Each structure stands twice: as C-alpha cells, then as structure tokens.
C-alpha cells in the first residue's frame, strides 16, 4: 500500500476506513475502539443506561454486570 495525503472527503469511504483499520496491529485496534467508546460515552453518558437491548440468538451476546 502506497501512502499519500489527501484532503478530499470523497476518499473517506467506508472501504478506505476499513483498509486503514485493518492495517493496524491488534493492540492499536483496541486502543482506537476504546477511544471511540470513550468519545461516545463523553457525548452521551446515558448510553450505559440503555436497558432495552435484546440479544439476537446466535449472533450477538449482550453482557451486563451482575446487580449488587
């Protein structure tokens, strides 16, 4: 992959973002994911309070902390 700098919004496709994300080592992917999560929670702290989430059998597992 040959790198270059572009300031064109048209080049910010989901495919280009996917290629960039896949080029990162696993540790950096986790750091980016945590940074996005922190950003989302700072913008909307109520995200953790969403109780209407329902698991889709066989696809997604919703994990929650045990009630104390």
N, C-alpha and C positions, 0 to 999 in steps of 0.2 A: 504494500500500500504506500503510495507516494503522498506525502503531506503537503498541504498548501493552505494559505489563509484566504478565506472568502468572507465577505460581509453581505452576501446575498441571502435573503430569507427563503428564497426558492430552493436553496440547497439544504435547508433544515428539514429534510423529510424524515419520516419515522424510520425508513431504511438506513439513512445515514446515521441517525442516532443509535440505531441498533448495532451497526458496524462499530461505532465508537465504543459503545458499552461492552461489546464482545471482545474488543481489543484490550480491555483492562484485565489485570490479574484478579483472581477471586477476592483477595483481600481489599483491593481498591473498589471492586463492585459493591462489596458490603459497606464500605465507607460512604460511597455515593448513595446507596439505598438508605443508610442511616441519616445522611444529611437531608435527603428528600423527606424522610419521615419526620425529622425534627422541624423542617420548614413547614410541613403541612400541619403539625401539631401546634406550632407557634402561631400560625394564621387562624387555626380553628381548634382550640383546646378541647372542645366538645366532641371531637372525633372519637375519643376513648369511651364516651358515654353512650354510644350507639348500641342499643340493646335489640334492635330489630333485625340483626344479621342472622340469617339462617344458613346452615351448611347445605351444600349440594352434594348428595351422596355420590361417592366415588371420584369427586373432582377436587373439592376444596375442603380443608379441615379448619374449622374455626376453633381456636384455642383461647380459653379465658382463664383468668386466675381464680383459684378457689375462693369462695366467700369466707371471710373470717368472722 
